[in-house]
Amino acid sequence: MVALNEDIQKQFSISYTKATWGLTSYAITFAGFIAFFGRLGDIAGNHYLFILSTVMFSIFSLLCATVPNFEAFAVFRAFQGIAGAGIVPSSYALLPMLFDDPEVTAKLLSVLSIVFAAFFGIGFILGGAFAMSTEGYKGLFYLVFAAMLLIFISTYWLVWPLDKKIGNNTTWEEKRKQIRSLDYPGSFLFIAGSIFIVVGLTEGGESWKKAVSYVCFIVGIVLMTIFFVYNIWFDKFIRVLQNQNLMRLHGFMSTRQILIPQKVMKLHNFWPSMITCFLNYCCFLSTFYIINQYSLFEDENSSIIAAVKLIPVVVALVISNGVPIFIPKCLNPKEGIILGFFLMFASSLILIQIKEIQTVIFWKLFFVTGLLCGLGSGLYFPFMLRLTVGEAPMEYKGITSGVMQTFGQFGSEVTFSVLASILGELSGTKEEIKNRFQNTTYFTLAVSALGLLISIFCFRQPKVICHDLEVFSSESDTEKVEKETGTIEGDLNFK
């Protein structure tokens, strides 16, 4: 969509700023609802959520291609974002349900990461190609409609009968009860906080002098802070209600299922994964954006040529996602995450030389930078997923994936806001524009360095995943457990 913004501006005869809402409306709803749908999928069934979200995404893509005015286009883009928020967490949560072997699951999580990475890169290149075609943005949405419809048809018969495979005998009446018992006030805080943060960052990319920018951002941060305090101290909050004899409210709140259960927040790697996912998005997308925008405005390349220059980044991203598949025992998850951020840090050190290169900058700088950044970012994701989605209890995999993706989305919005603020309108002399690009590289360097430090000092390497622990702890015969796992102290201990 970034490559198609100018085409949308021309097709609807609107300003460039207004045209950006075609991208923003999707980002707002995607970031706002992805964690909520992750939790909803854990309750109602991630297989049902995946199928419904896929077909709705397809329908909204078709509507985006056919509506006659921009207002309707932006609305359907927002609905498309909601559908996308259902697809991502449910797809990651489905794989551990399909396969019992953790090694197979880890490989398939890598395959899924490869698919998402490939679609990201292909989408960007296709966007540049469609921007130069007579169909414009409509051609891309028609293509997405057909592709998502094909995915829906091809996966329906595999995914729909999953209840029997996973042994889920919960009736729909029981599921409806569980859905009604969701903590909707807490969920509202998270959704509203996410939306306000994204709106604030998006508006801030244009100008932080406008009240809507900093007011929305501050409100979002406050709401998100209240949400996490509320979630962390939920049990104490329930006890306070009981001690104050507020029995009616206590009875209601004690039956609520909070959005991010404490079992998830107490996972060894939940907090460092959440922060590094944010930083990974910041580093990768800032490198991606700098290469693309420099090619467009400093080198004055066409949209398609600027997109083609991103191929090394995408190829490296896809290849490194495949490391856990082809050489699964070469790195443990913590080592993979550290190496990923080390490569991104090395990429950033090279990128800050942008002002010193005067000619053939793609081959002298962007090619190597793109390869290293793509390799690092792609290496990070499958190993991070093994420490979060893989480690999470079976009934909480959707929400775990959703939270990680939410903070990744925050990272992308922060990146575009910061870089847009630094670059401005990209007017002035070539020397002035180059100085602005130089300043953007310091942001990339800072986030990659911080991510590397957190990866080294904060991640812990588990020996078994949490839902395995629950299986072991449910056994009544201790000797049987010792026989299957060696010694409890040896095999069930976390480093």
C-alpha positions in Angstrom: 0.0 0.0 0.0 2.9 2.4 0.6 3.9 2.1 -3.1 0.2 2.7 -4.1 -0.4 5.8 -2.1 0.3 8.2 -5.0 -2.0 6.2 -7.2 -4.9 6.3 -4.7 -4.3 10.1 -4.4 -4.8 10.5 -8.2 -7.7 8.0 -8.5 -9.8 9.7 -5.9 -8.5 13.3 -6.5 -7.6 13.8 -2.8 -4.6 15.2 -1.0 -1.5 13.0 -0.2 -2.2 13.3 3.5 -5.8 12.1 3.1 -4.6 9.2 0.9 -2.4 7.9 3.6 -5.6 7.0 5.6 -5.9 4.1 3.1 -2.9 2.6 4.9 -3.6 4.1 8.4 -7.2 2.8 8.7 -5.9 -0.8 8.2 -3.1 -0.3 10.7 -5.4 1.1 13.3 -7.8 -1.8 13.4 -5.1 -4.4 12.8 -3.1 -3.3 15.8 -6.2 -2.7 17.9 -7.9 -6.1 17.5 -5.1 -8.6 16.9 -4.6 -9.4 20.6 -8.3 -9.5 21.3 -8.9 -11.9 18.4 -5.9 -14.0 19.7 -7.8 -14.5 23.0 -11.1 -15.0 21.2 -9.6 -17.7 19.0 -8.2 -19.5 22.1 -11.8 -19.7 23.5 -14.0 -20.2 20.4 -11.4 -22.1 18.3 -8.5 -20.7 16.3 -9.5 -22.9 13.3 -13.0 -21.3 13.2 -11.4 -17.8 13.5 -8.9 -18.5 10.8 -11.6 -19.7 8.3 -13.9 -16.8 9.0 -11.2 -14.2 9.0 -9.8 -15.5 5.7 -13.1 -15.3 3.8 -13.9 -11.9 5.3 -10.5 -10.6 4.3 -11.2 -11.8 0.7 -14.6 -10.1 0.6 -13.3 -6.8 2.0 -10.5 -6.8 -0.6 -13.0 -7.1 -3.3 -15.0 -4.2 -1.9 -11.9 -2.1 -1.6 -11.4 -2.6 -5.3 -14.9 -1.7 -6.3 -16.1 1.2 -4.1 -16.4 4.6 -5.9 -15.3 7.0 -3.2 -12.4 7.3 -0.8 -14.5 7.4 2.4 -16.0 3.9 1.6 -12.5 2.7 0.6 -11.0 3.7 4.0 -13.9 2.1 5.9 -13.5 -1.2 4.1 -9.7 -1.0 4.6 -10.5 -0.7 8.4 -12.7 -3.8 8.2 -9.9 -5.5 6.2 -7.6 -4.7 9.1 -10.0 -6.4 11.6 -10.1 -9.5 9.4 -6.3 -9.5 9.2 -6.1 -9.3 13.0 -8.0 -12.6 13.1 -5.8 -14.3 10.5 -2.3 -13.7 12.0 -2.7 -15.0 15.6 -5.0 -17.9 14.6 -2.5 -19.1 11.9 0.4 -19.2 14.4 -1.8 -20.9 17.1 -3.1 -23.6 14.7 0.3 -25.3 14.0 0.9 -26.6 17.5 -2.6 -28.1 17.4 -2.0 -29.9 14.1 1.2 -31.6 15.2 2.2 -33.0 18.5 6.0 -33.1 17.9 7.6 -29.9 19.1 10.4 -30.2 16.5 7.8 -30.5 13.7 5.9 -27.5 15.1 9.1 -25.4 15.3 9.8 -26.2 11.6 6.3 -25.3 10.6 6.4 -22.0 12.5 9.4 -21.3 10.4 7.5 -22.2 7.2 4.7 -19.9 8.2 7.2 -17.1 8.9 8.7 -17.7 5.5 5.2 -17.4 3.9 4.5 -14.1 5.7 8.0 -12.7 4.8 7.6 -13.7 1.2 4.1 -12.1 0.9 5.5 -9.0 2.5 8.2 -8.6 0.0 6.1 -9.7 -3.0 3.4 -7.4 -2.0 5.7 -4.4 -1.9 7.1 -5.3 -5.4 3.6 -5.9 -6.8 2.5 -2.6 -5.3 5.2 -0.8 -7.3 4.2 -2.8 -10.4 0.5 -2.0 -10.1 1.3 1.6 -9.4 2.7 1.8 -12.9 -0.2 -0.2 -14.5 -3.5 1.1 -15.9 -5.4 -0.9 -13.2 -3.5 0.8 -10.3 -4.5 0.0 -6.8 -7.6 -1.9 -7.9 -5.4 -4.6 -9.6 -3.7 -5.4 -6.4 -7.0 -5.7 -4.4 -8.5 -8.0 -7.1 -5.4 -10.1 -6.8 -5.6 -10.3 -3.0 -9.3 -11.1 -3.3 -8.5 -14.1 -5.5 -5.5 -15.3 -3.4 -7.4 -15.2 -0.1 -10.4 -16.9 -1.6 -8.1 -19.6 -2.9 -6.6 -20.0 0.6 -10.0 -20.2 2.2 -11.2 -22.9 -0.2 -7.9 -24.9 0.0 -7.7 -24.9 3.8 -11.4 -25.2 4.8 -11.5 -29.0 4.7 -8.2 -29.3 6.6 -8.9 -26.8 9.3 -12.6 -27.0 10.0 -12.7 -30.6 11.5 -9.9 -29.8 14.0 -12.1 -30.1 17.0 -11.9 -33.9 16.7 -8.1 -33.9 16.3 -7.4 -31.8 19.3 -10.0 -33.6 21.4 -12.1 -30.5 22.0 -15.5 -31.6 23.3 -16.6 -28.2 24.3 -20.1 -27.4 23.0 -21.0 -24.2 21.4 -23.2 -23.3 24.4 -20.2 -23.6 26.6 -18.0 -21.6 24.2 -20.6 -18.8 24.1 -20.5 -18.8 27.9 -16.8 -18.4 27.9 -16.9 -15.7 25.3 -19.5 -13.8 27.4 -17.2 -14.2 30.4 -14.3 -12.4 28.6 -13.1 -9.3 30.4 -14.6 -6.7 28.0 -13.7 -3.6 30.1 -10.0 -4.7 30.1 -10.2 -5.7 26.4 -11.6 -2.2 25.6 -8.6 -0.6 27.4 -6.2 -2.6 25.3 -8.0 -2.0 22.0 -8.6 1.7 22.7 -5.0 2.2 23.9 -3.7 0.5 20.7 -5.9 2.6 18.4 -4.9 5.9 20.1 -1.2 5.1 20.0 -1.4 4.2 16.3 -3.4 7.3 15.4 -1.1 9.5 17.5 2.0 8.1 15.8 0.5 8.3 12.3 -0.5 12.0 12.8 2.9 12.6 14.4 4.6 11.5 11.3 3.1 14.5 9.6 3.6 17.0 12.5 3.9 16.6 16.2 2.8 20.3 16.6 -0.8 19.2 16.0 -2.8 18.5 19.2 -4.3 15.3 17.7 -0.8 13.8 17.5 0.5 14.1 21.0 -3.0 14.0 22.7 -3.9 10.7 21.1 -0.4 9.3 21.8 -0.5 10.2 25.5 -4.0 8.9 25.9 -3.0 5.6 24.3 0.0 5.2 26.5 -2.1 6.0 29.6 -4.8 3.5 28.6 -2.2 0.8 27.9 -0.4 1.4 31.2 -3.8 1.1 33.1 -4.5 -2.1 31.2 -1.2 -3.8 32.1 -1.4 -2.7 35.7 -5.0 -4.0 35.8 -4.0 -7.3 34.3 -0.9 -7.8 36.5 -2.8 -7.0 39.7 -6.1 -8.5 38.7 -6.1 -11.1 41.5 -5.4 -8.5 44.2 -8.2 -6.3 42.7 -10.6 -9.2 43.2 -9.5 -9.6 46.8 -10.0 -5.9 47.4 -13.5 -6.1 46.2 -14.2 -9.0 48.5 -12.6 -7.2 51.5 -14.7 -4.1 50.8 -17.9 -6.3 50.8 -18.6 -5.4 47.2 -19.9 -8.9 46.7 -22.0 -8.3 43.6 -19.1 -6.7 41.8 -16.8 -9.3 43.2 -19.0 -12.1 41.9 -19.1 -10.6 38.5 -15.4 -9.8 38.2 -14.2 -13.1 39.6 -15.8 -15.0 36.7 -14.1 -12.8 34.1 -11.4 -14.1 31.8 -8.8 -11.4 31.4 -7.4 -10.6 28.0 -3.8 -11.6 28.8 -3.9 -14.3 31.5 -1.2 -14.2 34.1 0.0 -17.6 33.0 1.0 -15.8 29.8 2.6 -12.8 31.4 4.6 -15.0 33.7 6.2 -16.9 30.9 9.9 -16.6 31.2 10.4 -14.8 27.9 7.1 -12.9 27.5 8.4 -9.4 28.4 11.7 -9.6 26.6 10.0 -11.1 23.5 7.4 -8.3 23.5 10.0 -5.6 23.7 12.4 -7.2 21.1 9.5 -7.8 18.7 8.9 -4.1 18.8 12.6 -3.3 18.3 12.9 -5.9 15.5 10.1 -4.3 13.5 11.7 -0.9 14.1 15.1 -2.0 12.8 13.9 -4.0 9.9 11.2 -1.5 8.6 13.5 1.5 9.1 16.2 -0.1 6.9 13.5 -1.2 4.4 12.0 2.3 4.4 15.3 4.2 4.1 16.4 2.1 1.1 13.1 2.6 -0.6 12.7 6.3 0.0 16.4 7.0 -0.9 15.9 5.2 -4.2 12.8 7.2 -4.9 13.8 10.7 -3.9 17.6 10.8 -3.9 18.3 8.4 -6.8 15.0 9.4 -8.5 14.1 5.8 -9.4 10.7 4.7 -10.5 8.4 2.9 -8.0 9.1 -0.5 -9.6 12.9 0.0 -9.6 12.8 1.2 -6.0 10.8 -1.9 -5.1 13.2 -4.2 -7.0 16.1 -2.8 -4.9 14.4 -4.3 -1.9 14.7 -7.9 -3.3 18.0 -8.6 -1.4 16.2 -7.7 1.9 13.3 -10.0 1.1 15.4 -12.9 -0.1 17.6 -12.8 3.0 14.5 -12.6 5.2 13.0 -15.7 3.6 16.3 -17.7 3.7 17.0 -17.0 7.3 13.5 -18.0 8.3 14.4 -21.4 6.9 17.4 -21.9 9.2 15.3 -23.9 11.9 14.0 -26.1 9.1 17.2 -27.0 7.2 19.7 -26.9 10.1 17.5 -27.2 13.1 20.1 -28.0 15.7 22.7 -25.4 14.8 21.3 -22.8 17.2 19.1 -22.9 20.3 16.4 -20.2 20.4 18.3 -17.8 22.5 21.4 -18.0 20.4 19.2 -17.5 17.2 17.7 -14.4 18.7 21.1 -13.0 19.7 22.6 -13.7 16.3 19.6 -12.1 14.6 20.0 -8.8 16.5 23.8 -9.0 16.0 23.4 -9.1 12.2 20.9 -6.2 12.4 23.3 -4.2 14.5 26.1 -4.9 12.0 23.7 -3.8 9.2 23.0 -0.6 11.0 26.7 0.2 11.5 27.1 -0.1 7.7 24.0 1.9 7.0 25.2 5.0 9.0 27.9 5.5 6.3 25.1 6.6 3.9 26.3 10.2 3.7 29.9 9.1 2.7 28.8 7.2 -0.4 28.4 9.4 -3.5 28.0 6.9 -6.4 26.5 3.5 -7.0 25.1 3.5 -3.5 23.0 0.3 -4.0 26.0 -2.0 -4.6 28.3 -0.2 -2.2 25.9 0.1 0.7 22.3 -1.0 0.3 22.9 -4.5 -1.0 25.0 -5.6 1.9 22.9 -3.6 4.5 19.7 -5.2 3.1 21.2 -8.7 3.2 22.4 -8.4 6.8 19.2 -6.8 8.0 17.0 -9.3 6.3 19.1 -12.3 7.6 18.9 -10.9 11.1 15.2 -10.1 11.2 14.3 -13.4 9.6 16.5 -15.3 12.0 14.8 -13.6 15.0 11.2 -14.5 14.3 11.1 -18.3 14.2 13.2 -18.5 17.3 11.2 -15.9 19.1 8.0 -17.8 18.2 9.5 -21.0 19.8 10.1 -19.1 23.0 6.6 -17.5 23.1 4.0 -19.4 21.1 5.8 -22.7 21.6 6.3 -22.1 25.3 2.7 -21.0 26.0 0.1 -23.4 27.3 -2.0 -24.8 24.5 -5.1 -22.8 25.4 -3.2 -19.5 25.3 -1.2 -19.7 22.1 -3.5 -17.3 20.2 -3.3 -14.5 22.7 0.5 -14.9 23.0 0.9 -14.6 19.3 -1.5 -11.7 19.2 0.4 -9.7 21.8 3.7 -10.1 20.0 2.2 -9.0 16.7 0.5 -6.0 18.4 3.8 -4.7 19.7 5.4 -5.5 16.3 2.7 -3.3 14.8 3.6 -0.6 17.3 7.1 -0.8 16.1 6.2 -0.3 12.5 4.1 2.8 13.4 6.8 4.2 15.6 9.3 3.7 12.7 7.2 5.4 10.1 6.3 8.3 12.5 10.0 8.9 13.5 11.3 8.6 9.9 8.6 10.7 8.4 9.2 13.4 11.0 13.0 13.4 10.3 12.7 13.3 6.5 9.8 15.8 6.2 8.6 16.7 2.7 12.0 15.7 1.2 12.4 19.1 -0.4 15.5 21.1 -0.7 19.0 20.4 -2.1 20.3 16.9 -2.5 22.8 17.6 0.2 20.0 18.6 2.7 18.0 15.5 1.8 21.1 13.3 2.3 21.7 14.8 5.7 18.1 13.9 6.7 18.6 10.3 5.5 21.8 10.2 7.6 19.8 11.2 10.7 17.3 8.4 10.1 20.1 5.8 10.2 20.9 6.7 13.9 17.4 5.5 14.8 18.1 2.2 13.1 21.4 1.9 15.0 19.8 2.7 18.4 17.0 0.2 18.2 19.3 -2.6 16.9 21.8 -2.0 19.7 19.0 -2.0 22.4 17.6 -5.2 20.9 21.0 -6.9 21.0 21.5 -6.0 24.7 18.0 -7.2 25.7 18.6 -10.5 23.7 21.9 -11.1 25.5 20.8 -10.3 29.1 17.1 -11.0 29.3 16.2 -14.1 27.4 16.1 -17.5 29.1 16.4 -20.8 27.3 13.8 -23.4 28.4 14.4 -27.1 28.1 10.8 -28.0 27.6 7.7 -26.1 26.6 5.0 -25.1 29.1 2.2 -27.2 27.8 4.5 -30.3 28.2 4.9 -29.4 31.8 1.2 -29.3 32.3 0.9 -32.8 30.8 3.7 -34.1 33.1 2.2 -32.5 36.2 -1.2 -34.0 35.4 0.3 -37.5 35.7 -0.5 -39.2 39.1 2.3 -41.7 38.8 5.6 -40.0 39.6 7.7 -43.0 38.6 6.0 -42.9 35.1 7.1 -39.3 34.7 10.7 -40.1 35.8 10.8 -43.1 33.4 9.7 -41.0 30.4 11.7 -37.8 31.1 14.8 -39.0 33.1 14.8 -37.0 36.3 12.3 -34.3 37.1 15.1 -32.0 38.3 17.1 -32.5 35.1 14.5 -32.4 32.4 11.8 -30.1 33.8 14.2 -27.5 35.0 14.6 -24.1 33.2 18.0 -22.6 32.9 
